[in-house]
Amino acid sequence: MKTEGEGLNEGTLCFLVRDFKVFLARKTRNIGQGTLNGYGGGREGPESLEECCAREVFDECGVKVDSKKMRKFGVVYFHNLKSNGEFFVAKIHVFIATEWRG
């Protein structure tokens, strides 16, 4: 995932859901550090949003999600400030995965 200084403008976010439970991770860096969230990040090369999302989930927690079985739930735009005070907007594609291995 790109860092704040590299200008991530588009990314993915995946929530792992099973038996009415949502499996979250504690953010360890950047915006929202210390809070709970799903898994995700920015695209690398020509990968699709679904492939990006599945790769990020695996990179961040070792869980394998089939990119064809995820369901897109929406797009969220959020506005925030970088640490240098510069304003930016991010477009995040939100997915839900109910099946995974690992």
Jmol script that loads the backbone (N, CA, C; Angstrom):
load data "model"
ATOM      1  N   MET A   1       0.842  -1.184   0.000  1.00  0.00           N
ATOM      2  CA  MET A   1       0.000   0.000   0.000  1.00  0.00           C
ATOM      3  C   MET A   1       0.874   1.229   0.000  1.00  0.00           C
ATOM      4  N   LYS A   2       0.490   2.225  -0.777  1.00  0.00           N
ATOM      5  CA  LYS A   2       1.237   3.465  -0.810  1.00  0.00           C
ATOM      6  C   LYS A   2       1.113   4.174   0.529  1.00  0.00           C
ATOM      7  N   THR A   3       2.126   4.932   0.857  1.00  0.00           N
ATOM      8  CA  THR A   3       2.060   5.700   2.093  1.00  0.00           C
ATOM      9  C   THR A   3       1.366   7.016   1.832  1.00  0.00           C
ATOM     10  N   GLU A   4       1.041   7.698   2.891  1.00  0.00           N
ATOM     11  CA  GLU A   4       0.349   8.977   2.807  1.00  0.00           C
ATOM     12  C   GLU A   4       1.079   9.946   1.877  1.00  0.00           C
ATOM     13  N   GLY A   5       2.385   9.991   1.947  1.00  0.00           N
ATOM     14  CA  GLY A   5       3.168  10.918   1.135  1.00  0.00           C
ATOM     15  C   GLY A   5       3.167  10.578  -0.342  1.00  0.00           C
ATOM     16  N   GLU A   6       2.880   9.339  -0.703  1.00  0.00           N
ATOM     17  CA  GLU A   6       2.869   8.941  -2.105  1.00  0.00           C
ATOM     18  C   GLU A   6       1.537   9.209  -2.769  1.00  0.00           C
ATOM     19  N   GLY A   7       0.536   9.644  -2.012  1.00  0.00           N
ATOM     20  CA  GLY A   7      -0.721  10.076  -2.600  1.00  0.00           C
ATOM     21  C   GLY A   7      -1.657   8.971  -3.039  1.00  0.00           C
ATOM     22  N   LEU A   8      -1.968   8.026  -2.174  1.00  0.00           N
ATOM     23  CA  LEU A   8      -2.958   7.008  -2.503  1.00  0.00           C
ATOM     24  C   LEU A   8      -4.306   7.679  -2.698  1.00  0.00           C
ATOM     25  N   ASN A   9      -4.863   7.580  -3.889  1.00  0.00           N
ATOM     26  CA  ASN A   9      -6.152   8.191  -4.178  1.00  0.00           C
ATOM     27  C   ASN A   9      -7.242   7.159  -4.373  1.00  0.00           C
ATOM     28  N   GLU A  10      -6.880   5.918  -4.647  1.00  0.00           N
ATOM     29  CA  GLU A  10      -7.869   4.864  -4.854  1.00  0.00           C
ATOM     30  C   GLU A  10      -7.353   3.590  -4.212  1.00  0.00           C
ATOM     31  N   GLY A  11      -8.251   2.873  -3.547  1.00  0.00           N
ATOM     32  CA  GLY A  11      -7.828   1.649  -2.885  1.00  0.00           C
ATOM     33  C   GLY A  11      -8.996   0.725  -2.629  1.00  0.00           C
ATOM     34  N   THR A  12      -8.720  -0.348  -1.896  1.00  0.00           N
ATOM     35  CA  THR A  12      -9.740  -1.349  -1.585  1.00  0.00           C
ATOM     36  C   THR A  12      -9.800  -1.575  -0.085  1.00  0.00           C
ATOM     37  N   LEU A  13     -10.924  -2.092   0.354  1.00  0.00           N
ATOM     38  CA  LEU A  13     -11.128  -2.438   1.753  1.00  0.00           C
ATOM     39  C   LEU A  13     -11.998  -3.685   1.781  1.00  0.00           C
ATOM     40  N   CYS A  14     -11.574  -4.703   2.520  1.00  0.00           N
ATOM     41  CA  CYS A  14     -12.318  -5.955   2.586  1.00  0.00           C
ATOM     42  C   CYS A  14     -12.670  -6.280   4.030  1.00  0.00           C
ATOM     43  N   PHE A  15     -13.925  -6.633   4.237  1.00  0.00           N
ATOM     44  CA  PHE A  15     -14.373  -7.109   5.539  1.00  0.00           C
ATOM     45  C   PHE A  15     -14.610  -8.608   5.436  1.00  0.00           C
ATOM     46  N   LEU A  16     -13.964  -9.371   6.319  1.00  0.00           N
ATOM     47  CA  LEU A  16     -14.154 -10.816   6.387  1.00  0.00           C
ATOM     48  C   LEU A  16     -15.306 -11.078   7.354  1.00  0.00           C
ATOM     49  N   VAL A  17     -16.363 -11.733   6.851  1.00  0.00           N
ATOM     50  CA  VAL A  17     -17.577 -11.936   7.647  1.00  0.00           C
ATOM     51  C   VAL A  17     -17.934 -13.429   7.642  1.00  0.00           C
ATOM     52  N   ARG A  18     -18.184 -13.960   8.846  1.00  0.00           N
ATOM     53  CA  ARG A  18     -18.597 -15.363   8.958  1.00  0.00           C
ATOM     54  C   ARG A  18     -19.412 -15.521  10.243  1.00  0.00           C
ATOM     55  N   ASP A  19     -20.539 -16.225  10.149  1.00  0.00           N
ATOM     56  CA  ASP A  19     -21.398 -16.493  11.307  1.00  0.00           C
ATOM     57  C   ASP A  19     -21.747 -15.211  12.067  1.00  0.00           C
ATOM     58  N   PHE A  20     -22.108 -14.184  11.324  1.00  0.00           N
ATOM     59  CA  PHE A  20     -22.510 -12.895  11.893  1.00  0.00           C
ATOM     60  C   PHE A  20     -21.388 -12.209  12.673  1.00  0.00           C
ATOM     61  N   LYS A  21     -20.147 -12.588  12.410  1.00  0.00           N
ATOM     62  CA  LYS A  21     -18.985 -11.945  13.034  1.00  0.00           C
ATOM     63  C   LYS A  21     -18.134 -11.299  11.953  1.00  0.00           C
ATOM     64  N   VAL A  22     -17.616 -10.124  12.247  1.00  0.00           N
ATOM     65  CA  VAL A  22     -16.725  -9.412  11.332  1.00  0.00           C
ATOM     66  C   VAL A  22     -15.322  -9.471  11.925  1.00  0.00           C
ATOM     67  N   PHE A  23     -14.372  -9.994  11.157  1.00  0.00           N
ATOM     68  CA  PHE A  23     -12.995 -10.149  11.613  1.00  0.00           C
ATOM     69  C   PHE A  23     -12.201  -8.913  11.198  1.00  0.00           C
ATOM     70  N   LEU A  24     -11.726  -8.164  12.182  1.00  0.00           N
ATOM     71  CA  LEU A  24     -11.046  -6.897  11.949  1.00  0.00           C
ATOM     72  C   LEU A  24      -9.585  -6.971  12.370  1.00  0.00           C
ATOM     73  N   ALA A  25      -8.826  -5.981  11.938  1.00  0.00           N
ATOM     74  CA  ALA A  25      -7.413  -5.865  12.306  1.00  0.00           C
ATOM     75  C   ALA A  25      -7.177  -4.494  12.927  1.00  0.00           C
ATOM     76  N   ARG A  26      -6.202  -4.412  13.812  1.00  0.00           N
ATOM     77  CA  ARG A  26      -5.831  -3.126  14.391  1.00  0.00           C
ATOM     78  C   ARG A  26      -4.790  -2.473  13.471  1.00  0.00           C
ATOM     79  N   LYS A  27      -5.074  -1.253  13.048  1.00  0.00           N
ATOM     80  CA  LYS A  27      -4.141  -0.529  12.176  1.00  0.00           C
ATOM     81  C   LYS A  27      -2.875  -0.184  12.953  1.00  0.00           C
ATOM     82  N   THR A  28      -1.733  -0.427  12.329  1.00  0.00           N
ATOM     83  CA  THR A  28      -0.460  -0.200  13.014  1.00  0.00           C
ATOM     84  C   THR A  28       0.273   1.044  12.538  1.00  0.00           C
ATOM     85  N   ARG A  29      -0.215   1.672  11.447  1.00  0.00           N
ATOM     86  CA  ARG A  29       0.484   2.867  10.944  1.00  0.00           C
ATOM     87  C   ARG A  29      -0.466   3.731  10.123  1.00  0.00           C
ATOM     88  N   ASN A  30      -0.005   4.901   9.782  1.00  0.00           N
ATOM     89  CA  ASN A  30      -0.719   5.875   8.943  1.00  0.00           C
ATOM     90  C   ASN A  30      -2.045   6.307   9.557  1.00  0.00           C
ATOM     91  N   ILE A  31      -2.929   6.776   8.714  1.00  0.00           N
ATOM     92  CA  ILE A  31      -4.209   7.321   9.160  1.00  0.00           C
ATOM     93  C   ILE A  31      -5.000   6.245   9.899  1.00  0.00           C
ATOM     94  N   GLY A  32      -5.512   6.592  11.056  1.00  0.00           N
ATOM     95  CA  GLY A  32      -6.314   5.649  11.839  1.00  0.00           C
ATOM     96  C   GLY A  32      -5.505   4.688  12.676  1.00  0.00           C
ATOM     97  N   GLN A  33      -4.222   4.940  12.836  1.00  0.00           N
ATOM     98  CA  GLN A  33      -3.363   4.054  13.610  1.00  0.00           C
ATOM     99  C   GLN A  33      -3.994   3.754  14.963  1.00  0.00           C
ATOM    100  N   GLY A  34      -4.021   2.468  15.325  1.00  0.00           N
ATOM    101  CA  GLY A  34      -4.563   2.035  16.604  1.00  0.00           C
ATOM    102  C   GLY A  34      -6.039   1.669  16.565  1.00  0.00           C
ATOM    103  N   THR A  35      -6.724   1.970  15.479  1.00  0.00           N
ATOM    104  CA  THR A  35      -8.146   1.652  15.367  1.00  0.00           C
ATOM    105  C   THR A  35      -8.345   0.307  14.673  1.00  0.00           C
ATOM    106  N   LEU A  36      -9.568  -0.219  14.756  1.00  0.00           N
ATOM    107  CA  LEU A  36      -9.899  -1.471  14.077  1.00  0.00           C
ATOM    108  C   LEU A  36     -10.459  -1.179  12.694  1.00  0.00           C
ATOM    109  N   ASN A  37     -10.129  -2.036  11.728  1.00  0.00           N
ATOM    110  CA  ASN A  37     -10.589  -1.852  10.365  1.00  0.00           C
ATOM    111  C   ASN A  37     -10.501  -3.182   9.631  1.00  0.00           C
ATOM    112  N   GLY A  38     -11.004  -3.202   8.397  1.00  0.00           N
ATOM    113  CA  GLY A  38     -10.845  -4.356   7.523  1.00  0.00           C
ATOM    114  C   GLY A  38      -9.451  -4.322   6.915  1.00  0.00           C
ATOM    115  N   TYR A  39      -9.239  -5.135   5.888  1.00  0.00           N
ATOM    116  CA  TYR A  39      -7.938  -5.245   5.237  1.00  0.00           C
ATOM    117  C   TYR A  39      -8.021  -4.602   3.864  1.00  0.00           C
ATOM    118  N   GLY A  40      -6.944  -3.985   3.421  1.00  0.00           N
ATOM    119  CA  GLY A  40      -6.979  -3.402   2.091  1.00  0.00           C
ATOM    120  C   GLY A  40      -5.787  -2.533   1.807  1.00  0.00           C
ATOM    121  N   GLY A  41      -5.810  -1.951   0.626  1.00  0.00           N
ATOM    122  CA  GLY A  41      -4.717  -1.093   0.192  1.00  0.00           C
ATOM    123  C   GLY A  41      -4.856  -0.738  -1.267  1.00  0.00           C
ATOM    124  N   GLY A  42      -3.772  -0.279  -1.861  1.00  0.00           N
ATOM    125  CA  GLY A  42      -3.781   0.200  -3.240  1.00  0.00           C
ATOM    126  C   GLY A  42      -3.386  -0.858  -4.257  1.00  0.00           C
ATOM    127  N   ARG A  43      -3.778  -0.616  -5.503  1.00  0.00           N
ATOM    128  CA  ARG A  43      -3.488  -1.539  -6.604  1.00  0.00           C
ATOM    129  C   ARG A  43      -2.020  -1.521  -6.976  1.00  0.00           C
ATOM    130  N   GLU A  44      -1.557  -2.665  -7.453  1.00  0.00           N
ATOM    131  CA  GLU A  44      -0.202  -2.798  -7.981  1.00  0.00           C
ATOM    132  C   GLU A  44      -0.308  -3.233  -9.429  1.00  0.00           C
ATOM    133  N   GLY A  45       0.244  -2.441 -10.313  1.00  0.00           N
ATOM    134  CA  GLY A  45       0.233  -2.791 -11.730  1.00  0.00           C
ATOM    135  C   GLY A  45      -1.170  -2.873 -12.294  1.00  0.00           C
ATOM    136  N   PRO A  46      -1.382  -3.837 -13.210  1.00  0.00           N
ATOM    137  CA  PRO A  46      -2.670  -3.914 -13.917  1.00  0.00           C
ATOM    138  C   PRO A  46      -3.741  -4.743 -13.199  1.00  0.00           C
ATOM    139  N   GLU A  47      -3.558  -5.057 -11.918  1.00  0.00           N
ATOM    140  CA  GLU A  47      -4.528  -5.923 -11.248  1.00  0.00           C
ATOM    141  C   GLU A  47      -5.895  -5.247 -11.127  1.00  0.00           C
ATOM    142  N   SER A  48      -6.945  -6.078 -11.123  1.00  0.00           N
ATOM    143  CA  SER A  48      -8.304  -5.573 -10.934  1.00  0.00           C
ATOM    144  C   SER A  48      -8.485  -5.183  -9.461  1.00  0.00           C
ATOM    145  N   LEU A  49      -9.567  -4.484  -9.181  1.00  0.00           N
ATOM    146  CA  LEU A  49      -9.863  -4.134  -7.794  1.00  0.00           C
ATOM    147  C   LEU A  49     -10.024  -5.382  -6.940  1.00  0.00           C
ATOM    148  N   GLU A  50     -10.693  -6.400  -7.472  1.00  0.00           N
ATOM    149  CA  GLU A  50     -10.909  -7.650  -6.748  1.00  0.00           C
ATOM    150  C   GLU A  50      -9.574  -8.359  -6.480  1.00  0.00           C
ATOM    151  N   GLU A  51      -8.705  -8.398  -7.472  1.00  0.00           N
ATOM    152  CA  GLU A  51      -7.389  -9.022  -7.287  1.00  0.00           C
ATOM    153  C   GLU A  51      -6.570  -8.260  -6.259  1.00  0.00           C
ATOM    154  N   CYS A  52      -6.648  -6.938  -6.313  1.00  0.00           N
ATOM    155  CA  CYS A  52      -5.958  -6.091  -5.345  1.00  0.00           C
ATOM    156  C   CYS A  52      -6.443  -6.403  -3.939  1.00  0.00           C
ATOM    157  N   CYS A  53      -7.739  -6.463  -3.785  1.00  0.00           N
ATOM    158  CA  CYS A  53      -8.342  -6.693  -2.475  1.00  0.00           C
ATOM    159  C   CYS A  53      -7.908  -8.055  -1.923  1.00  0.00           C
ATOM    160  N   ALA A  54      -7.969  -9.097  -2.744  1.00  0.00           N
ATOM    161  CA  ALA A  54      -7.572 -10.445  -2.317  1.00  0.00           C
ATOM    162  C   ALA A  54      -6.086 -10.476  -1.955  1.00  0.00           C
ATOM    163  N   ARG A  55      -5.242  -9.815  -2.735  1.00  0.00           N
ATOM    164  CA  ARG A  55      -3.800  -9.774  -2.454  1.00  0.00           C
ATOM    165  C   ARG A  55      -3.528  -9.058  -1.135  1.00  0.00           C
ATOM    166  N   GLU A  56      -4.197  -7.934  -0.931  1.00  0.00           N
ATOM    167  CA  GLU A  56      -3.987  -7.168   0.303  1.00  0.00           C
ATOM    168  C   GLU A  56      -4.415  -7.965   1.531  1.00  0.00           C
ATOM    169  N   VAL A  57      -5.532  -8.687   1.445  1.00  0.00           N
ATOM    170  CA  VAL A  57      -5.976  -9.510   2.569  1.00  0.00           C
ATOM    171  C   VAL A  57      -4.902 -10.554   2.879  1.00  0.00           C
ATOM    172  N   PHE A  58      -4.385 -11.203   1.839  1.00  0.00           N
ATOM    173  CA  PHE A  58      -3.354 -12.225   2.052  1.00  0.00           C
ATOM    174  C   PHE A  58      -2.085 -11.600   2.630  1.00  0.00           C
ATOM    175  N   ASP A  59      -1.652 -10.466   2.068  1.00  0.00           N
ATOM    176  CA  ASP A  59      -0.436  -9.800   2.550  1.00  0.00           C
ATOM    177  C   ASP A  59      -0.550  -9.388   4.011  1.00  0.00           C
ATOM    178  N   GLU A  60      -1.738  -8.956   4.414  1.00  0.00           N
ATOM    179  CA  GLU A  60      -1.906  -8.401   5.748  1.00  0.00           C
ATOM    180  C   GLU A  60      -2.242  -9.427   6.828  1.00  0.00           C
ATOM    181  N   CYS A  61      -2.867 -10.559   6.442  1.00  0.00           N
ATOM    182  CA  CYS A  61      -3.235 -11.520   7.496  1.00  0.00           C
ATOM    183  C   CYS A  61      -3.044 -12.980   7.102  1.00  0.00           C
ATOM    184  N   GLY A  62      -2.568 -13.262   5.882  1.00  0.00           N
ATOM    185  CA  GLY A  62      -2.304 -14.634   5.482  1.00  0.00           C
ATOM    186  C   GLY A  62      -3.522 -15.440   5.091  1.00  0.00           C
ATOM    187  N   VAL A  63      -4.661 -14.780   4.940  1.00  0.00           N
ATOM    188  CA  VAL A  63      -5.910 -15.445   4.563  1.00  0.00           C
ATOM    189  C   VAL A  63      -6.076 -15.373   3.049  1.00  0.00           C
ATOM    190  N   LYS A  64      -6.439 -16.508   2.432  1.00  0.00           N
ATOM    191  CA  LYS A  64      -6.647 -16.538   0.977  1.00  0.00           C
ATOM    192  C   LYS A  64      -8.131 -16.385   0.670  1.00  0.00           C
ATOM    193  N   VAL A  65      -8.446 -15.324  -0.067  1.00  0.00           N
ATOM    194  CA  VAL A  65      -9.817 -15.035  -0.488  1.00  0.00           C
ATOM    195  C   VAL A  65      -9.865 -15.181  -2.003  1.00  0.00           C
ATOM    196  N   ASP A  66     -10.876 -15.855  -2.526  1.00  0.00           N
ATOM    197  CA  ASP A  66     -11.068 -15.974  -3.974  1.00  0.00           C
ATOM    198  C   ASP A  66     -11.625 -14.650  -4.480  1.00  0.00           C
ATOM    199  N   SER A  67     -10.875 -13.970  -5.332  1.00  0.00           N
ATOM    200  CA  SER A  67     -11.292 -12.643  -5.810  1.00  0.00           C
ATOM    201  C   SER A  67     -12.620 -12.687  -6.567  1.00  0.00           C
ATOM    202  N   LYS A  68     -12.985 -13.858  -7.097  1.00  0.00           N
ATOM    203  CA  LYS A  68     -14.247 -13.983  -7.836  1.00  0.00           C
ATOM    204  C   LYS A  68     -15.448 -14.198  -6.909  1.00  0.00           C
ATOM    205  N   LYS A  69     -15.201 -14.490  -5.626  1.00  0.00           N
ATOM    206  CA  LYS A  69     -16.295 -14.762  -4.699  1.00  0.00           C
ATOM    207  C   LYS A  69     -16.574 -13.606  -3.742  1.00  0.00           C
ATOM    208  N   MET A  70     -15.787 -12.551  -3.836  1.00  0.00           N
ATOM    209  CA  MET A  70     -16.048 -11.380  -2.998  1.00  0.00           C
ATOM    210  C   MET A  70     -17.231 -10.613  -3.574  1.00  0.00           C
ATOM    211  N   ARG A  71     -17.910  -9.878  -2.722  1.00  0.00           N
ATOM    212  CA  ARG A  71     -19.047  -9.074  -3.180  1.00  0.00           C
ATOM    213  C   ARG A  71     -18.752  -7.609  -2.905  1.00  0.00           C
ATOM    214  N   LYS A  72     -18.880  -6.797  -3.939  1.00  0.00           N
ATOM    215  CA  LYS A  72     -18.642  -5.361  -3.762  1.00  0.00           C
ATOM    216  C   LYS A  72     -19.880  -4.736  -3.142  1.00  0.00           C
ATOM    217  N   PHE A  73     -19.665  -3.981  -2.066  1.00  0.00           N
ATOM    218  CA  PHE A  73     -20.775  -3.365  -1.349  1.00  0.00           C
ATOM    219  C   PHE A  73     -20.882  -1.875  -1.576  1.00  0.00           C
ATOM    220  N   GLY A  74     -19.854  -1.264  -2.092  1.00  0.00           N
ATOM    221  CA  GLY A  74     -19.965   0.169  -2.332  1.00  0.00           C
ATOM    222  C   GLY A  74     -18.629   0.833  -2.511  1.00  0.00           C
ATOM    223  N   VAL A  75     -18.718   2.141  -2.660  1.00  0.00           N
ATOM    224  CA  VAL A  75     -17.538   2.986  -2.799  1.00  0.00           C
ATOM    225  C   VAL A  75     -17.668   4.106  -1.786  1.00  0.00           C
ATOM    226  N   VAL A  76     -16.577   4.355  -1.067  1.00  0.00           N
ATOM    227  CA  VAL A  76     -16.565   5.407  -0.058  1.00  0.00           C
ATOM    228  C   VAL A  76     -15.499   6.424  -0.451  1.00  0.00           C
ATOM    229  N   TYR A  77     -15.871   7.691  -0.413  1.00  0.00           N
ATOM    230  CA  TYR A  77     -14.910   8.770  -0.607  1.00  0.00           C
ATOM    231  C   TYR A  77     -14.664   9.391   0.756  1.00  0.00           C
ATOM    232  N   PHE A  78     -13.408   9.519   1.118  1.00  0.00           N
ATOM    233  CA  PHE A  78     -13.158  10.219   2.370  1.00  0.00           C
ATOM    234  C   PHE A  78     -12.121  11.313   2.163  1.00  0.00           C
ATOM    235  N   HIS A  79     -12.272  12.334   2.941  1.00  0.00           N
ATOM    236  CA  HIS A  79     -11.416  13.514   2.883  1.00  0.00           C
ATOM    237  C   HIS A  79     -10.604  13.548   4.165  1.00  0.00           C
ATOM    238  N   ASN A  80      -9.342  13.881   4.039  1.00  0.00           N
ATOM    239  CA  ASN A  80      -8.499  13.910   5.221  1.00  0.00           C
ATOM    240  C   ASN A  80      -7.321  14.835   4.986  1.00  0.00           C
ATOM    241  N   LEU A  81      -6.493  14.998   5.987  1.00  0.00           N
ATOM    242  CA  LEU A  81      -5.282  15.799   5.887  1.00  0.00           C
ATOM    243  C   LEU A  81      -4.070  14.903   6.030  1.00  0.00           C
ATOM    244  N   LYS A  82      -3.057  15.170   5.210  1.00  0.00           N
ATOM    245  CA  LYS A  82      -1.779  14.494   5.375  1.00  0.00           C
ATOM    246  C   LYS A  82      -1.091  15.092   6.602  1.00  0.00           C
ATOM    247  N   SER A  83      -0.022  14.458   7.041  1.00  0.00           N
ATOM    248  CA  SER A  83       0.688  14.958   8.219  1.00  0.00           C
ATOM    249  C   SER A  83       1.265  16.354   7.988  1.00  0.00           C
ATOM    250  N   ASN A  84       1.479  16.731   6.706  1.00  0.00           N
ATOM    251  CA  ASN A  84       1.993  18.073   6.404  1.00  0.00           C
ATOM    252  C   ASN A  84       0.869  19.105   6.273  1.00  0.00           C
ATOM    253  N   GLY A  85      -0.384  18.680   6.532  1.00  0.00           N
ATOM    254  CA  GLY A  85      -1.519  19.599   6.475  1.00  0.00           C
ATOM    255  C   GLY A  85      -2.196  19.687   5.121  1.00  0.00           C
ATOM    256  N   GLU A  86      -1.648  19.005   4.112  1.00  0.00           N
ATOM    257  CA  GLU A  86      -2.231  19.026   2.766  1.00  0.00           C
ATOM    258  C   GLU A  86      -3.493  18.161   2.724  1.00  0.00           C
ATOM    259  N   PHE A  87      -4.526  18.672   2.077  1.00  0.00           N
ATOM    260  CA  PHE A  87      -5.820  18.000   1.951  1.00  0.00           C
ATOM    261  C   PHE A  87      -5.767  16.956   0.839  1.00  0.00           C
ATOM    262  N   PHE A  88      -6.432  15.811   1.032  1.00  0.00           N
ATOM    263  CA  PHE A  88      -6.546  14.824  -0.038  1.00  0.00           C
ATOM    264  C   PHE A  88      -7.871  14.080   0.062  1.00  0.00           C
ATOM    265  N   VAL A  89      -8.257  13.454  -1.059  1.00  0.00           N
ATOM    266  CA  VAL A  89      -9.474  12.654  -1.132  1.00  0.00           C
ATOM    267  C   VAL A  89      -9.070  11.251  -1.565  1.00  0.00           C
ATOM    268  N   ALA A  90      -9.643  10.237  -0.931  1.00  0.00           N
ATOM    269  CA  ALA A  90      -9.392   8.853  -1.312  1.00  0.00           C
ATOM    270  C   ALA A  90     -10.714   8.195  -1.709  1.00  0.00           C
ATOM    271  N   LYS A  91     -10.654   7.373  -2.747  1.00  0.00           N
ATOM    272  CA  LYS A  91     -11.812   6.603  -3.218  1.00  0.00           C
ATOM    273  C   LYS A  91     -11.539   5.140  -2.860  1.00  0.00           C
ATOM    274  N   ILE A  92     -12.375   4.585  -1.967  1.00  0.00           N
ATOM    275  CA  ILE A  92     -12.149   3.229  -1.473  1.00  0.00           C
ATOM    276  C   ILE A  92     -13.302   2.315  -1.902  1.00  0.00           C
ATOM    277  N   HIS A  93     -12.971   1.225  -2.577  1.00  0.00           N
ATOM    278  CA  HIS A  93     -13.937   0.220  -3.026  1.00  0.00           C
ATOM    279  C   HIS A  93     -14.057  -0.819  -1.912  1.00  0.00           C
ATOM    280  N   VAL A  94     -15.264  -0.992  -1.379  1.00  0.00           N
ATOM    281  CA  VAL A  94     -15.488  -1.839  -0.214  1.00  0.00           C
ATOM    282  C   VAL A  94     -16.059  -3.191  -0.647  1.00  0.00           C
ATOM    283  N   PHE A  95     -15.431  -4.269  -0.170  1.00  0.00           N
ATOM    284  CA  PHE A  95     -15.838  -5.639  -0.492  1.00  0.00           C
ATOM    285  C   PHE A  95     -16.124  -6.412   0.788  1.00  0.00           C
ATOM    286  N   ILE A  96     -16.957  -7.434   0.652  1.00  0.00           N
ATOM    287  CA  ILE A  96     -17.237  -8.379   1.732  1.00  0.00           C
ATOM    288  C   ILE A  96     -16.825  -9.775   1.242  1.00  0.00           C
ATOM    289  N   ALA A  97     -16.128 -10.512   2.086  1.00  0.00           N
ATOM    290  CA  ALA A  97     -15.788 -11.907   1.777  1.00  0.00           C
ATOM    291  C   ALA A  97     -16.354 -12.786   2.884  1.00  0.00           C
ATOM    292  N   THR A  98     -17.115 -13.793   2.488  1.00  0.00           N
ATOM    293  CA  THR A  98     -17.702 -14.709   3.469  1.00  0.00           C
ATOM    294  C   THR A  98     -17.046 -16.094   3.407  1.00  0.00           C
ATOM    295  N   GLU A  99     -16.155 -16.288   2.429  1.00  0.00           N
ATOM    296  CA  GLU A  99     -15.445 -17.548   2.304  1.00  0.00           C
ATOM    297  C   GLU A  99     -13.962 -17.241   2.183  1.00  0.00           C
ATOM    298  N   TRP A 100     -13.138 -17.962   2.938  1.00  0.00           N
ATOM    299  CA  TRP A 100     -11.694 -17.806   2.830  1.00  0.00           C
ATOM    300  C   TRP A 100     -11.015 -19.027   3.423  1.00  0.00           C
ATOM    301  N   ARG A 101      -9.716 -19.134   3.144  1.00  0.00           N
ATOM    302  CA  ARG A 101      -8.897 -20.235   3.665  1.00  0.00           C
ATOM    303  C   ARG A 101      -7.732 -19.626   4.435  1.00  0.00           C
ATOM    304  N   GLY A 102      -7.428 -20.227   5.565  1.00  0.00           N
ATOM    305  CA  GLY A 102      -6.265 -19.766   6.331  1.00  0.00           C
ATOM    306  C   GLY A 102      -6.667 -19.201   7.671  1.00  0.00           C
TER     307      GLY A 102
END
end "model"
wireframe off; spacefill off
backbone 0.3
color backbone group
